[in-house]
Amino acid sequence: MHVSKALMPFVAAGFAGVVSLATPVWSQVVTPPPAQVAPVDEHIEKMPVPPARPEAQPVEAQPVQAQPKQAQIVLPDLPFESLAQKDEAGNFKPLSEPIQLAALRVNPTIEDKAKFFEDIKPILAERSLNVQNVLVSNIDLLERVDDGVFERVDFKDAASIKQLLEVTKPFLPPAAPKSLLEELRDTGKLTPVQFAFTANKIIRDYTLTINPAPTEGLDSTQQARVSMQRAAALLKNGSIEEYIFIYNQAKAAAAENFDTVVGMMEGLDEGKKSELAKVSESVKAASTKADKIAALRPLRDVLTIDQRKEWVRHCLIMIPQ
């Protein structure tokens, strides 16, 4: 019988268990010894008995040096401007930049913000190129985010969690740059307190405020669903939100400059050009920004994955600076 390597530890453990159970049975079967038995080694020349080893001297125990505990970060109780702002209609306003960058702007533990943002300009410039390269390479995964992989996740279902990990892993180290906050902390631009205040207070406040947890009229199953959605939102904003934000900016730029982007693409046959013309008509006919972006959805069926990567790269150029 062939046994895979993955199963060998379990097979070995099972075999050991059988032996341990059988041993007491074997020990119960004892044959009485004969009255006289000749020594089995009587014909072998006896070697002199070696002198006894000197007793080992007790070794004085050395005190174990206690490892210093990592100091617990205590966040100051400082007021801050919430990122969750509403418009006149009572709807939450969309952020104008990635959430980690927006949170740094309202962080009260950063006293001289003008100097801080001047100091991190080189980091932001280099980071922008790296993030865009990762974004373009994984455009198919961001399309799955558009389809609601975070909103549908079920943390009690292994298959659902696997799907979420498949989507997020390419956007995380070592495959991608660290998050902005981690990069600034690790390069000494943020203190541990500033880092923690940004992540644990400002970003958390925003995420949970725009994802409220209503309890009235919900049964236990619905309440659990809401809790999972809030947890997924925290995960998204703490991991790949920067990529999602820039991807949405690229789509908005494409909706406003559709024909220009099409003109920048190479190698399109007449069939694809005809299909893209239909998409262009739908985009122009849409009245709102959200509807225009939604009208771009058929591009997935018209363009190949490599063509969509080229498409997004052109769109990134069109984002207003």
Buried (B, 14 or more C-beta within 10 A) or exposed (E): EEEEEEEEEEEEEEEEEEEEEEEEEEEEEEEEEEEEEEEEEEEEEEEEEEEEEEEEEEEEEEEEEEEEEEEEEEEEEEEBEEBBEEEEEEEBEEBEBBBBBBBBBBBBBBEEEEEBBEEBEEBBEEBEEEBBEBBBBBBEBBBBBBEEBBEEBBBEEEEBEEBBEEBBBBBBEEEBBBBBBBBBBEEEBBBEBBBBBBBEBBBBBBBBBBBEEEEEEEEEEEEBEBEBBBBBBBBBBBBBBBBBBBBBBBBBBBBBBBEBBBEBBEEBEEEBEEBBEEBBEBBEEBEEEEEBBBBBBBBBEBBEEEBBBBBBBBBBEBEEE
